Amino acid sequence: MSSSDIFIGETIGTAILILLGGGVCAAVTLKASKARNAGWLAIAFGWGFAVLTAVYTSAPLSGAHLNPAVTLGIAIKDGEWGDVPTYWAGQLLGAMIGAALVWVAYYGQFHAHLTDREIVGGPGAQDVKSVEAREAAAGPVLGIFSTGPEIRIAVQNLATEIIGTVVLVLAVLTQGLNDSGKGLGTLGALITALVVVSIGLSLGGPTGYAINPARDLGPRIVHALLPLPNKGGSDWGYAWIPVVGPLIGGAVAAGIYNVAFA
């Protein structure tokens, strides 16, 4: 695979991943969406199908890592690091594109949701907190773009992301890779999608299961940049956990693989 194939494949694949994954979060969350309040099962299966679609689309070009933690795990497993920056760059760009497309697809719903007084409060409600407090807190639609904890305990939140990512990357390394070991194959796409559904149902409750640094960071940047009314803050104080946790988890999974399976 050439560097251009890797970059294009990861950009397209991660954009599809976030478009469909963020899309199901928007569908369940936003006012005037036909799927509003569909619940956690819809979100878990929506993300699983998003993974399946993204992997099938991008695998011929890049091997469909779509996740810096997966790329890191494969690099540690194989000892090959030359393409890691290209994978990571494509993944971050694709995640940002996908998040922007969610905004476009749900533009009217975002406006209706964020101008509803029952959701954002009446006139002057946004001025109750200081500017610094508003920027620090998670806004009312941030969960469509990125993850956040139900109980904010940094050590637990970090551990949850590490554990979930270990499961994901270990499943990829032991079952999901194609014959060349450089990415996901046809069967690997299905295996990985089902693993993501399982992680969401079993381990997603505490933090929203980022298990992918690009999936969280790219859309969080887009949330900060978009001209959304009353959108609130992007919760940058938490943002390091869904980046660092999955990277640690990917490295741990690769270590387990090299010790137990290689």
C-alpha angles and dihedrals in degrees: 000000000000122000090250092052090050094049095045093044094049092045093051095041096047091045089056091045093054095039092057097033095045087040093062090049089052092046092053096041111039129088114247093024113131090222097050114145092010087141143219096313090060091050094047094048092040091057091045092053089045089057091047093051094044094049095048090049100047104030095089091057106036110002089256104260091157090172130072089218091057091047090050092048093051091046092052091046094050100029090230116129105160097100098039096097091049092051092047094047092051092046094052094045092047092050091053092048092049092050091050090051091053088056091050093048093049099032096129093043092052091052093046092047096047095046095048109111091210088062105034101020133242130300111319094014091121090057096059092089127050119261089252092052093049092050091049098047124078111259124228095265101032090103089067090060106032144358135271138179126259089212114027105225107139097205093049093043091051092046091050092053091046093050094047092048093048088057092048098046094041089053090050093048096045101038114001107060123103122241093276091051092227100110146336123315130203095277090039090061091058094043092050093047092053091046090053090052090050093049090049094051096042106030105015098087101081100049109003091257105261091174085165125072095205092048090059105031099045096052091041089058090049091050089054092050103041119100094238116156116238090356095149125208132330094229096236090172089071097036096093093063098065088047102044096035097057092044090054089046092052091050092048092049091052090049091052090048094050092049100041108025110023 
